Amino acid sequence: AILILGILFILSSGELNKARLIGKISSEEIQFAIAFKDFDPSLQKVFFFSRNGPKIAEYGNKIPYDVNVGWFLPYDEKQVFHDKGFEELTKIHKISEDILNRQCFGCALELGVKYIVVNRMEYNLTANIQPVFAYSQFEVYKNG
C-alpha cells in the first residue's frame, strides 16, 4: 500500500509541476501587459492574437474574448453545469479558435471587443487600421 501511495505521489507531482509551468508567460508579455494597463487602465474586452492572451489579460486588467483558455475559467465538460451560459462559452470558444486558425483580423473586428492585440512574433496579420498602441512585438488596435 505504501509503495502504491508513493508511486501515486510521484506521478501526481509531475502532473502538478506540468500544470504549474503551463501558466507561465515571458517577461516581455508581462511588461506589455503592464504597459497596456497604463495605456488604458479600464476593464475592457480584448481579442488576443497571442497564445498567452488570457494571462496577458490577467496582468493587464483586461477581459479576454475567449475565457475558456489559459486557465481563466474551469471549462472541462465534467466540471461545469451544461446550461445556456456553458453553451454561449462553447460558441465563443469555437469562434475564437476559428479566427485564430484562419488568422482573420477582419473577423476579430466583428466581435464587439474594444481592442485587438497582435503578437507580431506569432502572427503576421494584415490590418487595415493603424495600431493605437505598440510595445515591443505587440500591437494594439482599437475596434470601432
Buried (B, 14 or more C-beta within 10 A) or exposed (E): EEEEEEEEEEEEEEEEEEEEEEEEBEEBBBBBBBBBBEBBEEEBBBBBBBBBBBBBBBBBBBBBBBBBBBEBBEBEEEEEEEEEEBEEBBEBBEBBEEBBEEBBBEBBBEBEBBBBBBBBEBBEBEBEEEBEBBBEBBBBBBBE
